[in-house]
Amino acid sequence: MRVIFLFLLLAGAASLSSCLKILKPGRDFARSPVPEAPDYRMEDNWAALPDRRDSADVVPRNTLLRDNQRNAPVDVFFVHPTTYYWRKQWNASLSNERVNRFTDESVIRGQASAFNSTARVYAPRYRQATLYSFFDEKELNGKEALEVAYDDIKTAFQFYLDNYNHGRAIIIAGHSQGTVHATRLLHDFFEQNPKLRRRLVAAYLIGFKVKPDEYTTIRPCEDSTQTGCFVAWNTVAWGNTYEPFANGVAVNPLTWTRDTATAPARLNLGGVPQDFDRQDKRVVDAKAHDGLVWVHPPAPKGYPRFLLPGHPELRHSFHIADYSLFYTNIRQNAEARVRAYRMLMNGQ
């Protein structure tokens, strides 16, 4: 599993470049084969669809949580994080069953499912950029790979609007590379489109830096029921800093505010570990600080930090657990924002 943890790594740390050389594709982007673009009319090119059994339908074992997509009043468009780190080519092929299986069993199950009590889950597969793309600073290979990935997300979202949405309200959610693309999606589809923006319940832009002034019309959420706004955070062990994410938005996922007050662990309704077999109530506390959310490391196992020899600064990162440490709070908050949104719309 240590290799699996690697490609869910916190992107953006320039000091990692030397250790990640082993993951650099052997050819430049221009000389590397680009996988065939997905046809989103084909259900196999979606990791999650609400009218089909898939990993977004599950709930943690041994809990009372239930999937309610059949009756859900809104949709969530979920963009998954990096699950491809190989060096064969710069972008993943959607025919790679190994990557697809890992995507489904890890992040679709462990992250996208957090919304299945209140939203119908749509999650496209896409030609995601390999992990090294985030560290290819002196060349354009990584940028080109991320453009290919975003082209797919943009195409998938337009297909979703044209064929699946039917005027329903929308939650946008992502993590890590998924948040990079979801952030752009809000610019391209919501920022300058008041009609569509009116249908935005909220955006969960987790696991990457989002600036407070990223948008002119969409603002960071200031409380637990505000709608038409976005939340963001990056989780680290208490008292640590991470320069690449300094001055980003950090919404405390236990209080849903941006102040720096410490939220005690009693407000944590339940983390869900990687094995997806329980809820750990009061698993961590939380405090927003300079673009990060500080937590005292959890006692239960199943919430890994990233460990990379030679880079002790990353031993503080809970990037892999950005969703799982706050799983039940995210679930409840999505429900609360949907209720608030519906009340607002019904009152107009």
ZAZA-715282 format. One line per 4 residues: their letters; for each residue x, y, z of C-alpha. Coordinates in steps of 0.25 Angstrom, whole numbers, padded with zeros to 4 digits, m for minus. Layout:
<nodes>
A> X:Y:Z | ...
</nodes>
This chain:
<nodes>
MRVI> 0000:0000:0000 | 0012:0010:0002 | 0013:0011:m0013 | m0002:0014:m0014
FLFL> m0001:0025:m0004 | 0010:0031:m0013 | 0001:0035:m0024 | m0009:0042:m0015
LLAG> 0003:0050:m0010 | 0001:0065:m0007 | 0004:0072:m0020 | 0013:0084:m0021
AASL> 0025:0081:m0012 | 0037:0085:m0021 | 0047:0078:m0012 | 0041:0065:m0016
SSCL> 0046:0066:m0030 | 0058:0058:m0028 | 0051:0046:m0021 | 0040:0046:m0032
KILK> 0049:0045:m0044 | 0046:0030:m0043 | 0032:0033:m0047 | 0035:0042:m0058
PGRD> 0030:0037:m0072 | 0042:0033:m0081 | 0038:0042:m0092 | 0034:0056:m0093
FARS> 0019:0059:m0095 | 0020:0062:m0110 | 0027:0048:m0112 | 0018:0040:m0103
PVPE> 0005:0034:m0107 | m0008:0041:m0103 | m0019:0031:m0100 | m0032:0032:m0108
APDY> m0042:0042:m0103 | m0054:0036:m0095 | m0068:0036:m0101 | m0077:0040:m0089
RMED> m0089:0033:m0096 | m0083:0020:m0091 | m0086:0017:m0077 | m0072:0010:m0075
NWAA> m0066:0024:m0076 | m0073:0028:m0063 | m0067:0023:m0050 | m0081:0026:m0043
LPDR> m0095:0028:m0049 | m0107:0028:m0040 | m0116:0018:m0047 | m0105:0007:m0047
RDSA> m0098:m0001:m0036 | m0084:0005:m0033 | m0075:0009:m0022 | m0082:0022:m0020
DVVP> m0094:0015:m0015 | m0087:0008:m0003 | m0087:0013:0012 | m0077:0009:0023
RNTL> m0079:m0005:0028 | m0084:m0006:0043 | m0091:0008:0042 | m0105:0013:0041
LRDN> m0102:0021:0029 | m0110:0019:0016 | m0110:0022:0001 | m0121:0030:m0003
QRNA> m0118:0034:m0017 | m0132:0029:m0022 | m0139:0040:m0014 | m0127:0050:m0014
PVDV> m0132:0064:m0018 | m0119:0069:m0024 | m0107:0064:m0032 | m0092:0064:m0029
FFVH> m0082:0064:m0040 | m0069:0058:m0033 | m0055:0059:m0039 | m0046:0048:m0033
PTTY> m0032:0050:m0029 | m0019:0044:m0036 | m0020:0029:m0036 | m0009:0028:m0047
YWRK> 0006:0029:m0045 | 0012:0020:m0055 | 0023:0025:m0064 | 0018:0019:m0077
QWNA> 0011:0031:m0082 | 0007:0045:m0077 | m0008:0042:m0076 | m0016:0030:m0072
SLSN> m0024:0021:m0082 | m0038:0019:m0078 | m0036:0004:m0083 | m0026:0002:m0071
ERVN> m0034:m0007:m0063 | m0024:m0007:m0051 | m0025:0008:m0050 | m0040:0008:m0051
RFTD> m0042:m0003:m0041 | m0033:0005:m0031 | m0040:0017:m0034 | m0053:0011:m0031
ESVI> m0049:0003:m0018 | m0042:0015:m0012 | m0046:0029:m0015 | m0060:0027:m0021
RGQA> m0063:0018:m0009 | m0056:0026:0001 | m0059:0040:m0004 | m0070:0041:m0014
SAFN> m0079:0033:m0005 | m0080:0044:0005 | m0090:0051:m0003 | m0099:0039:m0006
STAR> m0109:0042:0005 | m0114:0055:m0002 | m0108:0055:m0016 | m0108:0046:m0028
VYAP> m0094:0043:m0031 | m0087:0046:m0045 | m0072:0043:m0046 | m0066:0043:m0059
RYRQ> m0053:0034:m0062 | m0043:0043:m0069 | m0029:0043:m0075 | m0023:0048:m0062
ATLY> m0009:0053:m0062 | 0001:0044:m0056 | 0006:0049:m0042 | 0019:0054:m0047
SFFD> 0012:0065:m0055 | 0011:0073:m0043 | 0026:0073:m0041 | 0030:0076:m0056
EKEL> 0033:0090:m0053 | 0044:0094:m0063 | 0037:0087:m0075 | 0023:0088:m0081
NGKE> 0020:0073:m0080 | 0012:0073:m0067 | 0004:0085:m0072 | 0001:0078:m0085
ALEV> m0004:0065:m0078 | m0012:0073:m0068 | m0019:0080:m0080 | m0022:0067:m0086
AYDD> m0029:0063:m0073 | m0037:0076:m0072 | m0042:0075:m0086 | m0048:0061:m0082
IKTA> m0054:0067:m0069 | m0060:0079:m0077 | m0066:0070:m0088 | m0072:0061:m0077
FQFY> m0078:0072:m0070 | m0084:0078:m0082 | m0089:0064:m0085 | m0095:0063:m0071
LDNY> m0102:0076:m0073 | m0108:0072:m0086 | m0112:0058:m0083 | m0113:0056:m0068
NHGR> m0116:0068:m0060 | m0130:0073:m0065 | m0129:0086:m0058 | m0125:0080:m0044
AIII> m0117:0087:m0034 | m0102:0083:m0033 | m0091:0081:m0023 | m0077:0081:m0029
AGHS> m0067:0073:m0022 | m0053:0068:m0024 | m0040:0065:m0017 | m0025:0067:m0020
QGTV> m0024:0067:m0036 | m0039:0066:m0036 | m0039:0079:m0029 | m0030:0086:m0039
HATR> m0040:0082:m0050 | m0052:0085:m0042 | m0047:0099:m0039 | m0045:0102:m0053
LLHD> m0059:0096:m0056 | m0065:0107:m0047 | m0058:0117:m0055 | m0063:0112:m0068
FFEQ> m0077:0108:m0065 | m0082:0116:m0053 | m0074:0129:m0051 | m0080:0136:m0063
NPKL> m0093:0129:m0064 | m0103:0134:m0054 | m0114:0124:m0058 | m0105:0112:m0055
RRRL> m0098:0118:m0043 | m0112:0120:m0037 | m0113:0104:m0037 | m0099:0103:m0030
VAAY> m0102:0097:m0016 | m0087:0098:m0012 | m0074:0093:m0016 | m0064:0085:m0008
LIGF> m0050:0088:m0013 | m0042:0079:m0004 | m0027:0076:m0004 | m0021:0087:m0012
KVKP> m0019:0102:m0011 | m0031:0111:m0014 | m0029:0126:m0013 | m0039:0134:m0005
DEYT> m0041:0143:m0018 | m0041:0131:m0028 | m0054:0136:m0033 | m0061:0149:m0034
TIRP> m0075:0143:m0032 | m0073:0131:m0024 | m0068:0133:m0010 | m0062:0124:0001
CEDS> m0073:0118:0010 | m0074:0125:0024 | m0084:0116:0031 | m0090:0102:0030
TQTG> m0102:0106:0022 | m0098:0116:0013 | m0100:0112:m0002 | m0094:0117:m0015
CFVA> m0080:0117:m0008 | m0068:0108:m0007 | m0060:0101:0004 | m0046:0096:0004
WNTV> m0035:0091:0013 | m0022:0083:0014 | m0020:0075:0026 | m0007:0074:0034
AWGN> m0002:0070:0048 | m0004:0081:0058 | 0006:0092:0058 | 0012:0090:0044
TYEP> 0013:0099:0032 | 0013:0096:0017 | 0018:0108:0009 | 0011:0104:m0005
FANG> m0002:0105:0002 | 0000:0118:0010 | m0011:0128:0009 | m0021:0118:0003
VAVN> m0035:0116:0008 | m0036:0107:0020 | m0050:0105:0024 | m0051:0097:0037
PLTW> m0059:0084:0034 | m0064:0083:0048 | m0070:0097:0049 | m0070:0101:0034
TRDT> m0065:0114:0038 | m0052:0121:0034 | m0048:0126:0048 | m0036:0121:0055
ATAP> m0043:0115:0067 | m0040:0101:0071 | m0052:0092:0069 | m0051:0080:0079
ARLN> m0052:0066:0075 | m0066:0064:0081 | m0071:0072:0068 | m0065:0061:0059
LGGV> m0077:0052:0056 | m0068:0041:0050 | m0056:0038:0042 | m0056:0026:0033
PQDF> m0043:0019:0031 | m0038:0013:0018 | m0044:m0001:0021 | m0057:0006:0021
DRQD> m0062:m0003:0032 | m0066:0007:0043 | m0068:0021:0048 | m0058:0027:0058
KRVV> m0065:0038:0065 | m0057:0049:0071 | m0045:0044:0063 | m0038:0058:0062
DAKA> m0040:0072:0066 | m0038:0083:0056 | m0032:0097:0055 | m0031:0106:0042
HDGL> m0017:0112:0041 | m0011:0119:0029 | m0018:0111:0018 | m0017:0098:0025
VWVH> m0025:0090:0035 | m0017:0086:0047 | m0021:0073:0054 | m0015:0065:0066
PPAP> m0012:0051:0060 | m0023:0041:0061 | m0021:0029:0071 | m0029:0019:0062
KGYP> m0022:0013:0050 | m0026:0015:0036 | m0023:0030:0034 | m0009:0030:0028
RFLL> 0001:0041:0027 | 0010:0042:0015 | 0024:0037:0018 | 0035:0039:0008
PGHP> 0049:0036:0012 | 0058:0049:0011 | 0046:0058:0012 | 0042:0059:0027
ELRH> 0033:0071:0024 | 0023:0062:0018 | 0022:0053:0030 | 0012:0064:0035
SFHI> 0003:0063:0023 | m0011:0056:0024 | m0014:0059:0010 | m0019:0044:0008
ADYS> m0029:0046:0019 | m0034:0060:0015 | m0048:0053:0013 | m0047:0041:0023
LFYT> m0044:0049:0035 | m0057:0057:0034 | m0065:0047:0026 | m0078:0048:0034
NIRQ> m0077:0063:0036 | m0076:0065:0021 | m0088:0056:0019 | m0096:0064:0029
NAEA> m0092:0077:0023 | m0095:0074:0009 | m0109:0070:0014 | m0110:0083:0022
RVRA> m0106:0092:0010 | m0116:0084:0001 | m0127:0087:0011 | m0123:0102:0012
YRML> m0123:0103:m0003 | m0137:0097:m0005 | m0143:0106:0006 | m0136:0118:m0001
MNGQ> m0142:0113:m0015 | m0156:0110:m0009 | m0156:0124:m0003 | m0154:0131:m0016
</nodes>
